[in-house]
Amino acid sequence: MAVLRDSLGTLKGIVEMATYVQAVDIRHFATADEREALTREALTREVRRGLTARPRSLSPWMFYDAEGSRLFERITTLSEYYPTRTERAILAGNADAIIAAAHGDRSLPLRLVELGAGTASKTRILLEAALRVSDDVAYVPVDVCPDALELACQNIASALPEVRLQPIVRNYVTHPLQLDSFDGTTLALYIGTSIGNFSPQEAELILGNLCSQLQTGDALLLGTDMVKDERTLLAAYDDNDGITAAFNLNLLHRLNRELGANFDAARFRHRALWNSAESRIEMYLESTREQHVSIEHADLDVHFVRHETIHTENSYKFTDRGIRNLLEEVGFAIRGAWKDSRGWYTLTLGCLRSRL
Ligand code: AVI
């Protein structure tokens, strides 16, 4: 299928992504060997689904092997990729106000629960603010990756030993969280614009599941990248140094390494486009020629025609109204919102309404 031949615009609206989930929950599988086997199984399933579908797609969880995670860390430092540093600056300038808005009754203990915590580097800013108003602060980082969680806990434990750590290894998308009951205020964090990598339906599901674990008056801080001029958006996903291209192409290298595929990455190129109708950046890998690829462990041969694409990621961009609709739909009332001076990024605080 030659969908990119004449114009990138022809792709708009016709591509549906696979769900952004690794359909496996590794929490019960302690050893590295077991985790590796399960990951390979999930990769095989996703490759069979995504590369036999039309149009072809692969789910973005596949980006994040060790090399992909390293490349993503580099992306976050690029001059073109503004979301990470913008969010950090908003947090640094407003952490006390955010904590005050979320934690009205200072006599109560405060618990911060972070979905997709990663290494928790930005969360530290909020934990420091929390410790300025309370001496009873707990931090519950939730992540599918045990190594990232360990690093997050080490970072927080050495910088802020007063914080009680309660890490949870969990794929919060496939397996909804189950939080222990808590006699105090919970502030859930979903920052880093991670929500943007999910479809609106998936986003509602994730936040709805989170909501079911909170009590009236608990809060959610949501980080979202905002709609802005197309040039800025495209540059953030197609930088001059080619790091985002390497991040996208690493998916093919990963399939070579882990599934015995024979992709020649030089015969594919990174494409990013802005789909204004869907309000999202879309990333693709485009075959630059007709070619055959075999993926040995998936028992699959794939024929690509010239300019055929694999859809690898969506990154939704938000408006104030979109954020309000999403949060209100799942049961939150907006209590505050903090932006940078250009309005490129928003941290929104929602408070859980009474379910009655
Ligand atoms: C992880 N996620 C929020 C990033 C984003 O901006 O959608 C992933 C990314 N893809 C390319 N660059 C960054």
Residues whose N, C-alpha, C, O or C-beta is under 5 A from the ligand:
A	BS01	AVI	I75 G192 T193 S194 A236 S315
